[in-house]
Amino acid sequence: MSVGGPVSDPHPLAGVLAGVHADSCPGELNFHCHTLCSDGSLTPERLGEQAVALGLRHLAVTDHHSTAALAPLRLWLAAQAERGAAVPTLWSGVEISCLLEGCLVHVLALGFDETSAEASAALTPYRQGSAPVGEALRAAEVVRRIHAAGGLALLAHPARYRLPFARLISAAAALGMDGGEAWYDYAMQPRWQPTPLVCESIAAQLDDLGLLRSCGTDTHGLALHGR
């Protein structure tokens, strides 16, 4: 596993992300959502209920600087599976604030190792409930630590920042990020839909750079199918 660049061996999540398309979210895949463990409105269990009701195949909860929702959600999904329910594959996740090109951006850490002490130590600055300071705030350091934890680093909602998304994606690629959030509802509609043109442009740039594409509702409210 690389420490400073993209993961060198195929990551188990990479194959899933390779199939992401404009219609994957919100009913099939969701790699960006929040709970009460950061600034969301759903308990982990209630989010799990909605994920099952939607028929999601893969899910990652990405609370800001917290992984507290992961354990209770994993337990809840396991209990439902024991009862015979179809449940999504749950991937570890956390949303991290950092500086890229002097711009404050968010990076999604996905699929990192939850079990090893080494991985836990690598992500310690980003699990304290608030944004890191100092060296840990630099995007290069965020990427390094995510990879050290066995995860993938993806630039969240590239078109929501003060700098052009094309510049930020190029900078992210140069630092070794593994991909970006290609499909996102910038209009924040009641039911999630990818924003035309901008999402297609982001997806095309990611493809050109050989990067992975993700999608997610970025849910903060009470409905997992919207924001």
PLY file of the C-alpha trace (Angstrom):
ply
format ascii 1.0
element vertex 227
property float x
property float y
property float z
element edge 226
property int vertex1
property int vertex2
end_header
0.00 0.00 0.00
1.46 3.37 -0.99
1.99 6.01 1.68
2.32 9.14 -0.46
0.43 8.40 -3.67
-2.57 6.43 -4.89
-2.88 2.91 -3.56
-0.58 0.67 -5.59
-2.62 -2.55 -5.26
-6.24 -2.77 -6.39
-8.44 -1.56 -3.57
-11.62 -3.62 -3.05
-13.71 -0.45 -3.34
-12.06 0.59 -6.61
-14.01 -1.98 -8.59
-17.27 -0.63 -7.22
-16.36 2.97 -8.00
-15.32 2.00 -11.52
-18.98 1.28 -12.25
-20.40 4.54 -10.87
-22.60 6.41 -13.33
-25.08 9.28 -13.29
-27.97 7.08 -12.16
-26.12 5.17 -9.43
-27.30 7.53 -6.69
-29.54 7.66 -4.67
-31.00 4.18 -5.15
-27.93 2.00 -5.72
-24.80 3.64 -4.30
-24.21 6.36 -1.72
-20.69 7.24 -0.60
-21.40 10.62 1.03
-23.91 11.13 3.84
-24.03 12.34 7.44
-25.53 11.44 10.81
-25.99 13.06 14.20
-22.37 12.11 14.85
-21.42 15.29 12.96
-23.87 17.76 11.43
-26.53 15.40 10.10
-30.06 14.83 11.36
-30.32 11.02 11.28
-29.17 8.50 13.84
-26.92 5.81 12.37
-29.72 3.28 12.78
-32.31 5.47 11.07
-29.91 6.10 8.21
-29.50 2.33 7.96
-33.27 1.86 7.80
-33.50 4.24 4.86
-30.52 2.66 3.11
-32.24 -0.74 3.31
-35.57 0.73 2.17
-33.88 2.33 -0.84
-32.24 -0.96 -1.76
-28.69 0.42 -1.65
-25.96 -2.02 -2.63
-23.05 -0.02 -1.20
-22.97 2.69 1.48
-20.41 4.86 3.25
-21.25 7.27 6.06
-18.86 10.21 5.88
-19.40 12.35 8.95
-17.16 15.38 9.32
-14.08 14.40 11.33
-15.87 11.52 13.02
-16.23 7.78 12.52
-18.50 7.32 15.54
-21.48 6.25 13.40
-19.65 3.33 11.85
-19.84 0.82 14.73
-23.54 1.24 15.59
-24.52 1.24 11.93
-22.49 -1.88 11.25
-24.13 -3.63 14.21
-27.61 -2.58 13.07
-27.05 -3.78 9.51
-25.65 -7.09 10.76
-28.78 -7.62 12.87
-31.00 -6.96 9.85
-28.98 -9.36 7.73
-29.41 -12.06 10.36
-33.17 -11.59 10.01
-32.91 -12.17 6.28
-33.00 -8.57 5.06
-30.92 -7.47 2.09
-28.47 -4.88 3.41
-25.83 -2.75 1.67
-22.13 -3.35 1.95
-20.93 -0.75 4.45
-17.59 0.94 3.77
-15.70 3.00 6.31
-15.74 6.73 5.62
-14.98 10.17 6.98
-15.06 13.67 5.44
-11.92 15.71 6.06
-11.32 19.45 5.66
-7.95 20.46 4.21
-6.14 23.05 2.14
-5.60 22.37 -1.57
-4.09 25.12 -3.71
-4.68 27.44 -0.74
-8.41 26.65 -0.91
-10.35 24.94 1.87
-11.80 21.75 0.41
-13.26 18.48 1.65
-11.75 15.07 1.02
-13.62 11.80 1.44
-11.61 9.00 2.99
-13.27 5.72 1.97
-12.59 2.07 2.62
-9.81 2.49 5.17
-8.84 -0.25 7.62
-10.99 0.04 10.72
-9.24 -2.67 12.69
-5.50 -2.04 12.78
-3.76 0.23 15.28
-1.60 1.63 12.47
-4.62 2.74 10.46
-6.28 4.21 13.53
-3.16 6.23 14.32
-2.88 7.50 10.75
-6.37 8.99 10.85
-6.33 10.22 14.45
-6.12 13.95 13.51
-9.30 13.57 11.44
-11.47 11.80 14.02
-11.51 14.45 16.72
-14.79 16.15 15.78
-13.23 19.28 14.29
-10.92 20.27 11.45
-7.22 19.61 11.97
-4.61 22.35 12.31
-1.01 22.71 11.22
0.62 20.10 9.00
-2.42 17.81 9.21
-4.50 20.45 7.40
-2.42 20.18 4.21
-4.02 18.15 1.44
-0.79 16.25 0.81
-0.71 15.12 4.43
-4.38 14.13 4.32
-3.75 11.97 1.27
-0.66 10.43 2.84
-2.52 9.50 6.00
-5.56 8.10 4.18
-3.32 5.85 2.12
-1.38 4.83 5.22
-4.73 3.72 6.68
-5.44 1.61 3.59
-8.12 3.92 2.23
-8.95 5.85 -0.91
-8.84 9.67 -1.03
-11.46 11.42 -3.17
-12.12 15.12 -3.65
-15.67 15.84 -2.49
-18.07 17.97 -4.60
-15.31 19.62 -6.71
-17.56 22.43 -8.00
-18.52 23.83 -4.58
-15.30 25.74 -3.91
-13.97 29.20 -4.68
-11.45 27.87 -7.19
-12.45 26.26 -10.51
-13.06 22.54 -10.25
-10.73 21.78 -13.16
-7.81 23.36 -11.31
-8.64 21.58 -8.06
-9.04 18.18 -9.71
-5.70 18.58 -11.47
-4.05 19.54 -8.19
-5.70 16.61 -6.43
-4.40 14.23 -9.08
-0.89 15.65 -8.73
-0.98 14.93 -4.99
-1.99 11.33 -5.56
-5.69 11.46 -4.76
-7.52 8.45 -6.08
-10.56 10.19 -7.51
-13.36 12.65 -6.98
-17.09 12.97 -6.48
-18.26 13.03 -10.07
-22.02 12.94 -9.56
-23.44 15.49 -7.10
-26.62 17.54 -6.74
-25.32 21.11 -6.67
-28.90 22.42 -6.86
-29.74 20.54 -3.62
-33.14 19.34 -4.84
-35.60 17.49 -2.54
-34.76 14.25 -4.34
-31.17 13.93 -5.44
-30.33 14.41 -9.09
-26.90 15.02 -10.61
-26.44 18.54 -11.92
-26.17 18.50 -15.74
-23.08 19.77 -17.56
-20.95 20.43 -14.50
-21.09 16.81 -13.34
-20.47 15.57 -16.85
-17.44 17.85 -17.12
-16.10 16.65 -13.78
-16.63 13.01 -14.73
-14.87 13.54 -18.06
-11.85 15.16 -16.40
-11.60 12.36 -13.86
-11.74 9.83 -16.67
-9.04 11.67 -18.61
-6.79 11.59 -15.54
-7.48 7.92 -14.88
-9.13 8.68 -11.54
-12.05 6.97 -9.80
-15.53 8.51 -9.79
-17.79 8.57 -6.76
-21.32 9.74 -5.99
-23.39 10.54 -2.91
-26.33 12.54 -1.65
-24.38 14.46 1.00
-27.47 14.03 3.17
-27.63 16.26 6.24
-31.42 16.16 6.67
-33.97 13.46 7.37
-34.21 11.87 3.91
-31.32 9.81 2.57
-32.52 10.32 -1.02
-31.81 14.08 -0.81
-29.46 16.51 0.83
0 1
1 2
2 3
3 4
4 5
5 6
6 7
7 8
8 9
9 10
10 11
11 12
12 13
13 14
14 15
15 16
16 17
17 18
18 19
19 20
20 21
21 22
22 23
23 24
24 25
25 26
26 27
27 28
28 29
29 30
30 31
31 32
32 33
33 34
34 35
35 36
36 37
37 38
38 39
39 40
40 41
41 42
42 43
43 44
44 45
45 46
46 47
47 48
48 49
49 50
50 51
51 52
52 53
53 54
54 55
55 56
56 57
57 58
58 59
59 60
60 61
61 62
62 63
63 64
64 65
65 66
66 67
67 68
68 69
69 70
70 71
71 72
72 73
73 74
74 75
75 76
76 77
77 78
78 79
79 80
80 81
81 82
82 83
83 84
84 85
85 86
86 87
87 88
88 89
89 90
90 91
91 92
92 93
93 94
94 95
95 96
96 97
97 98
98 99
99 100
100 101
101 102
102 103
103 104
104 105
105 106
106 107
107 108
108 109
109 110
110 111
111 112
112 113
113 114
114 115
115 116
116 117
117 118
118 119
119 120
120 121
121 122
122 123
123 124
124 125
125 126
126 127
127 128
128 129
129 130
130 131
131 132
132 133
133 134
134 135
135 136
136 137
137 138
138 139
139 140
140 141
141 142
142 143
143 144
144 145
145 146
146 147
147 148
148 149
149 150
150 151
151 152
152 153
153 154
154 155
155 156
156 157
157 158
158 159
159 160
160 161
161 162
162 163
163 164
164 165
165 166
166 167
167 168
168 169
169 170
170 171
171 172
172 173
173 174
174 175
175 176
176 177
177 178
178 179
179 180
180 181
181 182
182 183
183 184
184 185
185 186
186 187
187 188
188 189
189 190
190 191
191 192
192 193
193 194
194 195
195 196
196 197
197 198
198 199
199 200
200 201
201 202
202 203
203 204
204 205
205 206
206 207
207 208
208 209
209 210
210 211
211 212
212 213
213 214
214 215
215 216
216 217
217 218
218 219
219 220
220 221
221 222
222 223
223 224
224 225
225 226
